[in-house]
Amino acid sequence: MNLILQIWRQENAQTKGKIIEYPVQDISPDMSFLEMLDILNRQLITNGDIPVAFDHDCREGICGSCSLYINGEAHGPDRRVTTCQLHMRKFKDGDTIFIEPFRADAFPVIKDLVVDRSAFDRIQHAGGFISVNTSGNTQDGNSIPISKHDADEAMDAATCIGCGACVASCKNSSAMLFVGAKVSQYALLPQGQIEAPDRVQNMVAQMDLEGFGNCTNTGACEVECPKGISLENIARMNRELIKASIKS
């Protein structure tokens, strides 16, 4: 396939960016989207130009690094996939593809398609942990009875990879699906009950401090989430926050 790429280029956070056009030829439909960008960068380097900066790591849909806004959609036109799992067969020969970084005030651009998502880390640090007895008499987690329904829901919430697609696809740049998933994976399990009130209050407070918007139930976050995290996690987080506020 021959394609026209319209890519956001920005030298750093202080400079203004712009869309620059790049043609690429002989792209296999079996390539991943990132492999296509690798071909482009090889072409740029060969011509003495600066390659396009973009985030990537595992390239297996696990790490959440490869976050691109492709033709107006987080991670592109496919569903339940990250950018690295998106294949070029989703496009047609002669297509023009617009590639931009995730857009949110809390995700400032570092360079080109790379954004700073450390706001998610700070939210996690605010409460995404549990107390564990490490005195040598630690209780085996498997010895605590947990219903299969709760275990399954906790595991579903824990599949969140923190890519930020929920924020990028939300008109309010809300991080409530991310925070809801992180709160839920602990709230559903007995091991998470010790810090439960402080956890939800601290994580929501940090989310607000980072400048993320609020949820208005549009549902775009669930649609674009590569792991299919449910909006139910936002509802659970709100219930946990109300309970914690009453107790405090």
C-alpha positions in Angstrom: 0.0 0.0 0.0 1.0 3.6 -0.6 -0.2 6.1 2.0 0.0 9.7 2.9 0.8 10.4 6.6 -0.2 13.7 8.2 1.9 13.6 11.4 2.0 16.1 14.3 5.6 17.3 14.7 6.6 19.3 17.8 10.2 19.8 18.9 9.5 20.1 22.6 6.8 21.3 25.1 7.8 24.9 24.7 7.5 25.2 20.9 4.5 25.2 18.6 3.8 22.1 16.7 2.3 21.5 13.2 1.1 18.8 10.9 3.7 17.7 8.3 3.0 15.4 5.4 5.0 12.2 4.7 4.4 9.8 1.9 5.2 6.1 2.5 5.3 3.3 -0.1 5.1 -0.5 -0.2 3.5 -0.9 3.2 2.3 -4.4 3.8 -1.2 -4.8 5.1 0.2 -7.4 7.6 2.4 -4.8 9.3 1.5 -3.3 12.6 0.9 0.5 12.8 4.2 0.9 14.7 6.1 -1.1 12.1 4.8 1.3 9.5 6.1 4.2 11.5 9.5 2.3 11.8 9.6 2.2 8.0 8.9 6.0 7.9 11.6 6.7 10.5 14.2 4.6 8.6 13.3 6.6 5.5 13.7 9.9 7.4 17.1 8.8 8.9 18.4 7.7 5.5 17.5 11.1 4.1 19.2 12.9 7.0 15.9 14.0 8.6 14.9 13.8 12.3 12.8 10.7 12.9 9.3 10.9 14.4 9.3 10.4 18.2 6.6 8.1 19.5 6.1 5.9 22.6 6.4 2.2 22.5 7.7 -0.7 24.6 6.3 -4.2 24.7 4.4 -4.0 21.3 2.1 -6.7 22.7 -0.8 -4.6 24.0 0.3 -4.8 27.6 2.4 -1.8 28.6 0.1 1.0 27.4 2.9 3.1 26.0 1.9 3.3 22.3 -0.8 5.9 22.6 -1.6 7.6 19.3 -4.6 9.5 18.1 -5.2 8.1 14.6 -7.8 9.7 12.3 -9.6 11.2 15.3 -9.7 8.0 17.3 -7.6 6.9 20.3 -5.5 3.8 19.0 -7.2 4.1 15.6 -10.2 2.5 13.9 -10.1 -1.0 15.4 -11.7 -1.9 18.7 -10.2 -3.5 21.9 -6.6 -3.0 20.6 -3.7 -0.7 21.3 -1.8 1.1 18.6 0.8 -1.6 18.4 -1.9 -4.2 17.8 -3.5 -2.1 15.0 -2.7 -3.6 11.6 -2.4 -1.7 8.3 -5.1 -3.9 6.8 -7.5 -1.6 8.5 -6.5 1.1 5.9 -6.7 1.2 2.2 -4.2 1.9 -0.5 -4.0 5.7 -1.1 -5.5 6.6 2.3 -4.4 9.7 4.1 -3.9 9.0 7.8 -3.7 11.7 10.5 -1.5 10.9 13.4 -1.5 13.0 16.5 -0.6 12.7 20.2 -3.2 12.3 22.9 -4.7 15.7 23.7 -5.3 16.8 27.3 -4.0 19.5 29.5 -2.9 16.8 32.0 -0.9 15.1 29.1 1.5 17.8 27.9 3.4 17.0 24.7 7.1 16.1 25.3 8.0 15.7 21.6 6.1 14.9 18.4 3.7 12.1 19.4 5.1 11.5 22.9 3.1 12.9 25.8 3.8 13.1 29.6 1.4 10.7 31.3 3.1 10.9 34.7 -0.1 12.3 36.1 -1.4 8.7 36.1 1.6 7.7 38.2 0.9 10.4 40.7 -2.7 9.3 41.0 -1.5 5.7 41.6 1.0 6.9 44.2 -1.8 8.7 46.1 -3.6 5.5 46.9 -3.1 2.6 44.5 -1.6 0.2 47.1 -2.6 -2.1 50.0 -1.1 -2.8 53.4 0.6 -6.2 53.6 2.0 -7.9 56.8 5.6 -8.6 56.0 6.6 -9.6 59.6 7.2 -13.2 58.6 3.7 -14.2 59.4 2.2 -13.1 56.1 -1.2 -14.6 55.3 -1.5 -16.3 51.9 -3.9 -14.4 49.7 -5.3 -17.6 48.4 -6.5 -18.5 51.9 -9.1 -15.7 51.9 -12.4 -16.8 50.4 -13.5 -14.5 47.6 -16.6 -15.0 45.4 -15.9 -15.7 41.8 -18.1 -12.8 40.7 -16.0 -10.4 42.8 -12.8 -11.9 41.7 -13.8 -11.7 38.1 -14.8 -8.1 38.3 -11.6 -7.2 40.2 -9.6 -8.9 37.5 -11.5 -7.1 34.8 -10.7 -3.7 36.5 -7.1 -4.7 36.9 -6.6 -5.2 33.2 -6.4 -1.4 32.8 -3.0 -0.7 31.3 -3.0 3.1 31.9 -2.6 4.0 28.3 -4.8 7.1 28.6 -7.2 6.4 25.7 -10.1 7.2 28.1 -8.7 10.7 28.6 -7.9 11.3 25.0 -11.4 10.2 23.8 -13.3 12.1 26.5 -14.6 15.6 25.6 -13.8 16.6 29.2 -10.4 14.9 29.3 -11.7 12.9 32.2 -9.6 10.2 33.9 -12.5 8.7 35.8 -12.4 5.4 34.0 -8.8 5.0 34.8 -9.2 6.0 38.5 -12.4 4.0 38.7 -10.6 0.9 37.5 -7.8 1.3 40.0 -10.1 1.9 42.9 -12.4 -1.0 41.9 -9.6 -3.6 41.7 -9.0 -3.0 45.4 -12.5 -2.2 46.5 -13.8 -5.6 45.3 -11.3 -7.6 47.4 -10.9 -8.0 51.1 -7.2 -7.1 50.9 -8.2 -3.6 49.7 -10.5 -2.7 52.6 -8.0 -1.4 55.1 -7.1 1.8 53.1 -10.4 1.9 51.2 -11.7 5.3 52.5 -8.4 7.0 52.2 -7.6 5.4 48.9 -10.6 6.7 47.0 -10.5 10.2 48.5 -6.8 10.6 47.9 -6.9 9.3 44.3 -9.9 11.4 43.3 -8.3 14.5 45.0 -5.0 13.8 43.0 -7.0 13.3 39.8 -8.6 16.8 40.3 -5.3 18.3 41.2 -3.8 17.0 37.9 -6.4 18.9 35.9 -8.5 16.1 34.5 -12.1 16.9 33.8 -15.2 15.3 35.2 -17.4 12.5 33.8 -20.6 13.4 32.0 -21.5 9.8 31.0 -20.8 10.1 27.3 -19.3 6.6 27.3 -16.6 7.3 24.7 -14.0 6.1 27.2 -15.4 2.6 27.4 -15.7 2.4 23.6 -12.1 3.4 23.0 -10.6 1.5 25.9 -8.4 -1.3 24.5 -9.3 -3.5 27.4 -13.0 -2.7 27.5 -13.0 -1.3 31.0 -16.7 -0.8 32.0 -18.3 2.4 33.0 -19.6 0.4 36.0 -16.1 1.1 37.6 -16.9 4.8 37.6 -20.2 4.2 39.3 -18.4 2.0 41.9 -15.7 4.7 42.5 -18.5 7.2 43.1 -20.2 4.9 45.6 -16.9 4.3 47.4 -16.3 8.1 47.5 -19.7 8.8 49.0 -19.2 6.1 51.6 -15.7 7.4 52.5 -17.0 11.0 52.7 -19.8 10.0 55.1 -17.4 8.0 57.3 -14.9 10.9 57.5 
